[in-house]
């Protein structure tokens, strides 16, 4: 067994033993993909196991996250801070080796994978960020941003639509430094891929504008080596290397079958496999020193590479001090000094009514002038979402230095690509589409929340307020669905002034994604000289206005409906019912406040509470309780002018006034 | 102007006038796509405007639903029950001409479209259903199921991932009677499609195994005619006809630009366009009698076609009375007599614990023996979701008579295809995947709810109870997200006996989709000799058990957590706190009960309430109120054995007992 064979088997069997010890997991892919992974990591991947955060490292994504044991085995072999004991605690509580790779938990894991297709699409975002930063910061003879994004992708990844979307965009943008090894093993859980996946993958990727290499023998190191060289040589197109492999390779009874996929081989079969592949180390978790020595050269190589890069960066810093400082700041994720200057003056009392989508566009355009890392785009709706960063150019394959990304009608990939850009670092990405289409991008939004990524998802046309387009375009349940996602902050500002504050929250939030929910229709600018300051948005909810400090009834709402609540509150108070109006733009921020503050906004003994939101009523009982009234839309919308819909669906100040009077009367026993 | 030209312009300008009158809508696509639509509807489409429900009609889908004015114009011209007055009330309250086509509202509208990609993917389901019914029911010389599925699809549709998924499956299954005309107009909202969509569509569809015709001149009727003939002649592959068109054709100032897409031309531009195309009818809504006479021949042709088919059906009924009766029943959507026989005996007290996914599989296999129309499949997870219909074969291109569909790893298309099958009629479709992947299929689930389709979405691995796969696979917010969708019934049965009842609900629900949420882990079979009958599931919630009729505390839960609540309830009652345990498998069904019933289950004056569900706590305040305790998981899960997670996250009977004691003590002021 030569060093390559020895190392491949060492990587392979450490993964097999890891799964077997846990008695849970997926051995098949690690066994078949070990050769390609080994060649990539040993001969090509530019990384420094001692510094997994080195900005100019190559990125590696294991898109079929269920094959996590392969990644842990690679990390161990190449000398990341992942002790063998952690591999022995695979899939156990509080280990660094969870069932699917989790970013932040395990050094060297670039992203959390598991839901198929996401790794593929996030990788496109990483490659996009690299390209963008390189275009902006590199100078002749100063290639300080210069790395590849590699990934292993599976049959399942390529069947998911999100991969198709991302691949098409990657082809359009000619992302030449994106290289995926496709583990083409013909097997999926229900059997041979023929039953559901008869397409010609090579031809499909050709059609997307990719450089396709192979099919090659993915089990042969030299074939993989040549293929990756060809891929690296192609700088104008992303590359897909089709690697024919055998799932569960080496297992006498399971190789090439679906049963190798999702369950441990069994102790006996592990032994038979080791025997078949001539692996003498029957004792689990045995790693030959020769393999370890060989693979841990990655540390020496990595240090040398990083040192060389640091020297180049220093030279760059001398030649281009301003750019270097900006790049440093972008990498750090910190906002430049004075980033929010002037935002508070954008909107003043007396301004004419303005849709929050328009107000948001104004804020964004103010931001990008100061925060260069701020970049993003829309799924073919920029004129409607008002998210264009004016005079800031767009992404393209020829002139590449703009800030605006044309994602095409691809909401799902848009979410994943923005996440990938955030993962890469150096950018603060945003996306934009209509709120209804948030349904198309829930999987990446969830992953961003799970990974704690800084991304801003902008959703406009946020209710029946969009009017004539009708129920297919009118969100009802989308807000609620997003409010249930842990670590996702949802903001629905009520006017331009809350909009400014919402953007401050979003920009300063570094440990998770933020959702911005905006109106299509114009809304009055609340008069902050008369009302509470908009900075209350930072706390998620605040008392906007009240008739007296001891309210009989509390009216609460978000976004466009806050104005209805406000009107009702004034009417009630004028007629002798003391009302308080609470703006609740973000449940998550409000819930995170100390109980004392929350109780000051919503006094526990005031049970006459009414909420209003042009969305499903489900969930508002959280603040309204069993004794109040939730005014919402418990059905789908309809096609008609917005004003008609608000009237027909009872989202009116008069309705709130009636309900409030009823509640107060019931309480006083009238 | 010959009759074709006259008719095309008549269709075109009625659409233009419709949009202009509403002063809202999308004129560009109707103007460019009028020729292809005209040729298809006038020369090929087999339909009877007098009977839009005729089962053997060809199906037509307008996937870019924003071009609805084109469809309404076609329906008017060919003589459907859609008066001109309705076109004049385009996009107004209570009209039959909403902004996007809505099934059920407008005769002749086969499906609700608007969210891009959905029409494309639903059409694949229609073609699949046709193929399945034809395979099952046709006999030599008795082709009683024999129609095509046609569609117009747009650039945006082809960019959406769901189309890619559906196209790949349609190619694999060789759906030769599926024919799409691709309106290739190079324009999307943000500009020329080059900026985001540079792929080679023809090559991509070749790769999927499609028959690609063109690009042709989509504005030339004879080119469209030849292309459709070629597509019809190809019976072994689905066809994509690439029609080059000009968006906003005829408009001197807007043709070929994005500004023709989403807003009315303006009155002046309408006049200029009519002038340019030599259309003398400046008065809006003028339809020349010649065009009307010509296009309304569809009624004569349609009647003749339907009569011919009826005669063939009668002959079939004589030759194959049993099959004819079955087919009739399938079309009617009614369940056969005795469809639920024996279901109640599937599970008995004393049975060993069984996962609800396994129990569900048993029910499904009992069902399919009696309900032939019951068919579906999984997104490559059948062995895990336990949804295989044993000994019932699978869909394939050679042997096509099975019941099991291999959807591949394509959750999004799976949802859309199942919807399309339901729309087609003759089938009761189901889908299956893990609950976490419901995130991938939210858009079609919403459409099914909006259209009122009978589909069953099965989701297993419904909580942290799946254990080691970790947070990427553990649902937290998915249940809440689905509970917010109007007209979607979500059921999370607690054991095998509730499972049976849940399936009864799902099978009998004809006006909307049902979600079945099932455990991976085994759960005890509740002893119905001792407890309330499982039929309480039909009401969404019921008192499972109580210590006395005057409970001090109510414990409520769903699914696997109901057993924890039950254990806590018994413990409490033994220690002197009278507890009631409520099973709440479906919020929607429970909320639909009369107040009297709901109050009998959850007496308004009992405020010591605790809910438990292994999911986000958000939303449970609906039943718990401000004074109770919601036990849930307000964060993401983790990778570890299920039992460890339940303990670590506090989902234990002891926790409930402690909270209950605290609530009761607080109330009594102790």
Interface residues (C-beta under 8 A of the other chain):
Chain A: X22 X24 X25 X65 X66 X91 X92 X93 X94 X95 X98 X99 X100 X102 X112 X113 X114 X115 X116 X117 X155 X156 X157 X159 X160 X161 X162 X163 X164 X165 X168 X169 X171 X172 X188 X189 X190 X191 X193 X195 X196 X197 X198 X199 X200 X201 X202 X203 X204 X206 X207 X208 X209 X258 X262 X378 X380 X381 X382 X383 X384 X394 X396 X406 X407 X408 X409 X410 X412 X413 X436 X437 X439 X440 X442 X443 X446 X447 X449 X450 X467 X468 X469 X470 X471 X472 X473 X476 X477 X480 X481 X483 X484 X485 X486 X487 X587 X604 X607 X616 X618 X619 X621 X622 X625 X626 X627 X634 X635 X636 X638 X639 X640 X641 X644 X645 X648
Chain B: X22 X24 X25 X65 X66 X91 X92 X93 X94 X95 X98 X99 X100 X102 X112 X113 X114 X115 X116 X117 X155 X156 X157 X159 X160 X161 X162 X163 X164 X165 X168 X169 X171 X172 X188 X189 X190 X191 X193 X194 X195 X196 X197 X198 X199 X200 X201 X202 X203 X204 X206 X207 X208 X209 X258 X262 X378 X380 X381 X382 X383 X384 X394 X396 X406 X407 X408 X409 X410 X412 X413 X436 X437 X439 X440 X442 X443 X446 X447 X449 X450 X467 X468 X469 X470 X471 X472 X473 X476 X477 X480 X481 X483 X484 X485 X486 X487 X587 X604 X607 X616 X618 X619 X621 X622 X625 X626 X627 X634 X635 X636 X638 X639 X640 X641 X644 X645 X648
